[in-house]
C-alpha cells in the first residue's frame, strides 16, 4: 500500500477519532515528547552569552540532532511495520497522532459556542489557539482570531503533515512535526532565540511552503461549492495579499479564507503588551461574530474533504 492511500486513511480516521484522551492521560502525546527533547537541546546548547555566530551554529546543530533523533526511529518503526502483512494499519494509526484535524475543529467550535454567551469564556477558549493577548479582544476580535488561527493551523497542523506523510512516510511526518514544534518553541525573534532559533524558523518556513499554497487552493476550491464568486474572491485575495504577510506562508491560507468568507483579516493586535499592526488580508467585512466562525468551519470541513479526495485520487493514479 502506498503512502498516498495511507495518508487518505489517516485523514479519515483522525477526523473522527482524534488522539484519544485515555492515551493522552496514560502516555502523553508524541509532540509533547518532541517538545521535551527540544527543551533539553535548548538548555544544553543555547548560551545567550556566546557570540552570535556560535549561537546560530549551535541552533543548526540542535535542529539536525533533533531531526536525526526522531527521524531514525520513525524510519525503523515504519520499515518494521510494513514488513508485516497488515502492518500498514499500525503505520496509519501512528501517523494520525501528528495530524490535528479534530483538535483544531474542537477548539474553534468551542470559541463559536461560547462567544454568544460570554465574552470572558470565549476569551479563555481563543487563548488556547492564539498567541495574541485575549484580554483586549471584543466579540469581533475573538471571532477574527479564531478564524485566522483556523486558516493558518489548517496548513501547518493538517495539510503539511499529510503532505510529508504522503511524500516521505512516517519519517516525513515525524520530522516535519519536530521542525514545526521547534519553530514554535525556539523560532522567535527574541534576544534569547534570535540566533539560536534561526535554523528552526528558516527550516519551518521551507517545509511549510508547499502546504501553505495548497491550503489556500483548498479553501478556494471549497468556496466554489457554495459560490463561484467566493472562490474567485479567495483566489484574488491570495494573489493580492498573501505576500504582504510577515510570514512567507501564513498569508496564503489566511487570505484565501478571508476572501472565501468575504471578510478582512489582519490589522492591529496586541502581543505581550505590545501593539502590532499586521497587513490586511481580504477586502470584506472587518466586523465578525460567531456565525462567521461557523461559516469558517463549514469551509474547513469542505477543504478537508477535498484533501481526502485528492489523496485518494493520487493513490489511484500512482
N, C-alpha and C positions, 0 to 999 in steps of 0.2 A: 504494500500500500504506500503510495507516495505522500509526501508531506502536505500537498495541497488538499488531499482528501482528509488527512488528519487535522489540518487547520480548520476545515469546514465543520468537522465533527466537534472539535474543541470549542468552536464558537457557539454551536447549538447547545452543547452540554453546559458550558459556563453561563450562558444567558439565563438558563432556567435554574441552575443549581448554585452557581457561585462557589465560593470557598466555604465549606461547612463550618458553622460556628463551633461544633463539637471538636473538630480538628484544630481549629484556631486555639481553643482552650487547652487542648491536650499537648500540642507540639508547637504552637505559634504558626507563623506564616513564613514561607521561604524568603520573601522580600525582607522580613524582619531579620532573618539570619544574615542576609546580604548586608543589611544596614549595620549589624554588629561588626562584620568584617571591615566595612568602610570606616567605622568609628575607630577600630583598632589600628588601621593603617594611618588614619588621621592623627591619632595620638602618638604613634611611634615615629612618623616621618615629617609631620608638619611643624617646623621650627620657625616661629614668626620672627626670631632674631637673626636668622641666617640671611644671606644675600638673596636678592630676588631671583637670580638665575638658579641658585641652588634649590630654592623653594619650588620653582617650576619643574626642575629635573626630578625632584622628589615626588611631585604630583604626577608626573608622567610615569615614573616607576610604580607608584601606587595603583594607577589605573591599569597598567599592564599586568601587575601582580594580581589585581582583582579579577581581571578577565580570565587569566590562566587558572586562578583558584576556583572559579565557578564553571568555566568552560570545559576543562578537562574532565571533571566528574560527570558533567552533563553528557559529554560525548561518550564516555564509557558506559553510563547507565543506558543511554539510548541504544548503543551498539549491542549491549546485553539483552535489552528488552526485545529488540527487533530480530534477535536470533531465535526467539520463540514464536510459535505459530500464531498465538493471539497476543503477543507482547505489545503490538501496536495500540491495543486498547489502553494499557497502562501508560504508554507514552503519551497518549492523548490526555489522559487524566492528569498526568504530571504537568502538561502544558497549560491546562486550564487554570492552574494556580497563578500563572503570570499574566492572565487576561482579566480585565476589571469591568466587564460589561454590567454585571448585576450590581456590584457595589456602587458603581458610578450612578446607575439609574436609581438605586435606592436612596442614595444621599441627595440627589437633585429632587427626587419626588418628595422627600421629607421637607425640603425647603418650600416646595409648592403647596404642600398640605398645611404647613404651619403659618405661612405668610398671611393668609386672610384672617387668621385667628389672633396671632400675637407677633408683633414686630420683634420682641425680645427673644421669643422662641425661634423665630426664623433666623435671627442673627446668630444664635448658637448653632443652628443647623448649617448655615452657609459658612461659618468659620471652620467647619470640618473639611471644606474642599477649596478654600481660597486663602491666599496669604495676606490680603489687604485687611485693614482694621475694620471689623464689622460694626463696632460701636457707633460709627459715624454714618452708617448706611440707613437710608429710608426705604420705603417699600420698593420704589423703582430701583434703587441701588442694589438691594438684595436680589431682586429678580435678574438684573443685569449681571451681577457677579455669578449667580448660579448658571446662567446661560453661557457666559464666557468660559466658565470652568467646564461645563458640559462639552462645549465645542473643542477646547484645547485638549482635554483629557480623553476625548474620543480618539484623537490622533495618537497621543503618546501612551495611553492606557489600553488601547484596543487595537487600532489599525497597525501600529508599529510592531507590537509583539506578535500579532498574527502574521504580518509580512515576513518578519525574520524567522518565525517558525516554519512558514511555507518555504522560505528560501534556504535555510540552514538547519532546520530541525530543532531538536531540544537544545543543543548548544547555542543556536542562534537566538532563541527567545530568552534563555537564561542570561547570556552575555548582554543582550540588549537591556534587559531589566536591571542588570548590575550597573551598566553605564548610566541609565536613566535615574536610578536611585542615587548614584554617586553625584550626579549633577544637582539633584535636589538637596543633597546634604552638604556638599563642599563646593559646588559650582557657582558660588556667589561672588559678587564684586566688592565684598567687604575687605577690610585691611588684612584679616586673617587668611582669607581664601583667594584673594585676587590672583596670586601667583600659583599657590599650591593647587587650587581648583581649576586652573586654566585648562588643563588637558581634559578633565571631566566635562567641562562646559563645551569645549570645542568638539569633542567626540560625540557628545549628546546631540549637538546641532547637526552633525553629519549623519548619524544613524537615524535621526528623525526626519530627515529631508524627504525621502520618498513618501512616507506615510502621511506627512502633513499635506502634501499636494493631493494624494489620493483621497484623504478625508474630505478636503474641500470639494473635490469632484463628486464624492459620495453624497454630500449634502445637497449639491446642485441636482444630482440625479434623483435624490429622494424628494426634492421640491417639485420636480417635474410631474410626479404622480398626483400632485394637488393642483398645480398651475404651471403652464409653460412660461408664463411671465415671471413667476417667482424663481424658476430655475434660471432664467436669463439674468434676473437681478442678482442671484447668487454668483453666477459666473462674472458678471460685471464688477461686483464688489470685490471679488477675489483679485481680478487682474488690476483693478484700480488701487485697492487699499492694502493688500497683503504685504507689499514691500515697505509700507510705512511703519509697520510694527517693529519694535526694538528687537524682537526675536525673529530670526530668519525663518522660523517655522510656524509659530503660533498664529500669525496673521492669516494664514490660508484657511484653516477651519473656522476661525472666528469671523472673518469677513464673509465667508460663504454662508454661515448660519445667519449672520445679520441680514444679508441680502435675501436669503430664503424666507425669513420671517418678517421682512420689511421693518427692521429695527436698526438702531445705531449703537454699536458697542464702542468701548474705549472712553476717552475723556478723563477727567480728574478723579483720582482716588488716593487714599492715604495708606502708606506702609510705614509701620514703626514710628508714627508721629510725623512723618514727612509727606507732604502733599506732592503727588506726581501727576503730570499731565501726559496721558498717552494719546496717540493719534486715533482718530475716529475710524471705525470700520463700518461700512454701510452708510446709507443716507436716508434711513427710515425714521420711525418714531424714537425719541430719546427716552420717553417715559414708558415704563414696563410694569407688569403686575404678574400675579400667579398664573393667570390664563396664558400669558406668553411663555411661561416655563412649561406648561402643559403642551403647548404647540411645539416647543423645542424638543420635548421628549418624544412627541409623535414623529418629528423629523428624524430624531436619533434612532428610533426603532426601525423606520424605513431604511435609513442608511445602513444599519446593521444587517438587515435582510439582504440588501444589495451586496454587502461584503460577503455574507454567507453564500449567496448565489454565485458571486464571482469566483470564490474559492472552489466551489463545486464544478463550475464550468471549466476552470483552468485544469482541475484534476482530470476531467474527461478528455480535454484537449491533449493533455500530456500522457 
